[in-house]
Amino acid sequence: MTKFLSGAAVCAISFAFASQAAATEWNVSVWGKRRAFTEHVEKLAELVSEKTGGEFTMNVSYGGLSKNRENLDGISIGAFEMAQFCAGYHADKNRVVTVLELPFLGVENLEQERAVSKAVYSHPAAADEMAQWNAKLLMTSPMPQYNLVGTGDPRMTLEDFKGMRVRATGGLGRAFEAVGAVPTSVTATEAYQAMESGVVDTVAFAQHAHLSFGTINQAEWWTANLNPGTVNCPVVVNIDAYESLSDKEREALDSSVEESLDHYLANYGELLKKWDAVLEEKGVKKVEIAPEVIEEFRAAAAAPARDAWIADMEAQGLPGQELYDLVVKTLADTKAGN
């Protein structure tokens, strides 16, 4: 055997190590299973890999890296490079984006939800707050207005809501509390068990989550038009990881966000088209709440929640009124087609 490698062999090995070192691999923490709620994350990983010729890849982990309530903590310590979380899981850590969870904001579709989220995420107060967790807001996870599934007799009036044990987080939970319900903020992955065991009577989710987490399989009815609001679930990246990307990698990531969201909205739209067929297949009654009951609900929950949120944020030195006004203006502009 020769003791020394030829020059060509040394060059080949050096090139292999250099190529290996140049590759960037990110770990991405989400939860549950692949579903409409995570399609933009999956699409982002696909696009980034394509644009960099496989030099920048993302490993999307469904619960293998962290619990869903701990994803922002994981980002802050650099346990992984990207994560998805929902604001209602730890409202004290992401106060700014909870403006998007206020009840009865008037958001009517996913495009409007995307627009108002983008506006809030771009506000300096949002960036500053996330920077405390070494996190950069990358994109939202637009969801339709939440509605209830439940067992027993349908809840048709505000009187029916009194004492109702409902899985609802953040601003939605406070909205139901305002009309006498008893909210609990168990995580999405715990909702089925909470419903099965009778810990809750009803669960507030978007359609994909009722499917993914099995609550639709426990349900006897579903409210088609209550639409009290939704939750906001950002996708964030670790700032150190983001800043360590090469210019090419960063461009690949940034340029893929809007395309990933377009894919997400198209995919979710297909799910919504099939929703009535899902209800029929599973024997779930579609319930329409009377308009006057919805107005009662809005009167009891919307203004008090808004005023309390603004006062709370302002007391903490955050621009609560400015953020709320930003949402209102952005929503009006989006509806007007501006």
Sequence and secondary structure as in RCSB ss.txt:
>XXXX:A:sequence
MTKFLSGAAVCAISFAFASQAAATEWNVSVWGKRRAFTEHVEKLAELVSEKTGGEFTMNVSYGGLSKNRENLDGI
SIGAFEMAQFCAGYHADKNRVVTVLELPFLGVENLEQERAVSKAVYSHPAAADEMAQWNAKLLMTSPMPQYNLVG
TGDPRMTLEDFKGMRVRATGGLGRAFEAVGAVPTSVTATEAYQAMESGVVDTVAFAQHAHLSFGTINQAEWWTAN
LNPGTVNCPVVVNIDAYESLSDKEREALDSSVEESLDHYLANYGELLKKWDAVLEEKGVKKVEIAPEVIEEFRAA
AAAPARDAWIADMEAQGLPGQELYDLVVKTLADTKAGN
>XXXX:A:secstr
  SS  HHHHHHHHHHHHHHHH EEEEEEE SSS GGGHHHHHHHHHHHHHTTTSEEEEEEESSS  GGGHHHHH
HTTSSSEEE  GGGSTTTSTGGGGGG TT    SHHHHHHHHHHHHTSHHHHHHHHTTTEEEEE       EEEE
SSS   SHHHHTT EEE  HHHHHHHHHTT EEE   HHHHHHHHHTTS SEEEE HHHHHHTSGGGT SEEESS
         EEEEHHHHHTS HHHHHHHHTTHHHHHHHHHHHHHHHHHTHHHHHHHHT EEE   HHHHHHHHHH
HHHHHHHHHHHHHHHTTS HHHHHHHHHHHHHHHHHT 
